[in-house]
Amino acid sequence: MRRRGFTLIELLVVIAIIAVLAAILFPVFAQARAKARQTACLSNLKQIGLAAMMYSQDYDECLVPHWVKPAPNVTIYWHGATLPPLPFTYHSDKGLLYPYMKNSVIQQCPDAQPLANLLPWKNAEAIPAYGVNTLLFVQPTETGAQPVPPVHLAQVTQPSSTLLMVDSASMFDPNKMNKSFLIGPPWTRTPSGGVSDNGGQYGKAPQAHGRHSGNKVCVLWADGHAGTLPPMFRPVSDSLHDARRARFIGEISRAHLPARIRAGDPHLLDYNYYFALNKETGQ
């Protein structure tokens, strides 16, 4: 008896069904992978937060500084260190928090790999793309200047709503996006009591990077828990702001941001709420 094979029409129907199923499932798989990378990032932040808390317990409840300079041409950051000879070499296993983590890989956000490195160090690709809150991670001044005191845990009045660090990236030029390890509040108080807007071209505020599922920013709070927030954007249209918006590089704020922040704005405290040690002063 002769066996009947598939007709051309039947084969085309099967191929069409497979194509339809692939078109439906591939985006689902992509979303699942993106969600897995977001989960890995949140896990990284939680482990870094635990290391920061352990550091504080060893140093009289002082938060880890952004960097210290123990010797000429030597800078030790929370995440690594740069050592001579020139050009400096970056070592991700010599940071202030490394003894508490024993693993520098957790400093790498899985969705930050395409970002370029702004600093011309050897091994600069190992620099993390997590930006620390500049109001908590202080930067000591250079030798001979008035020292900057560290922040104590007791100064953080509401740790569950105060940022420790976030997914970050910087864009000072519309055509180039770089890693960043600092993020500042939308505004700061000047020595004369005025308000300085931090949202300009070289400002430290517009460095929150919504690089995860749903264009969300992974954030670590001062009490150790991690979550996500959407980046906020200024209602400004120019080449730089448009480029930042297209790449989801914005700011973190509890209220919608104006084009420019000025003294007397009734929402000043809301703009800085997630950064401020003292929610009543915004600083």
Secondary structure, 3 states (H helix, E strand, C coil): CCCCCCCHHHHHHHHHHHHHHHHHHHHHHHHHHHHHHHHHHHHHHHHHHHHHHHHHHHCCCECCCCEEEEECCEEEECCCEEECCCCCEEECCCCCCHHHHCCHHHHCCCCCCCCECCCCCECHHHCCCEEEECCCCCCCCCCCCCCCCCCEHHHCCCHHHCEEEEEEEEEEECCEEEECCEECCCEEECCCCCEEECCCCCCCCCCEECCEHHHEEEEEECCCCEEEECCECCCCCCHHHHHHHHCCEEECCCCCCCCCCCCCCCCHHHHCCCCCCCCCCCC
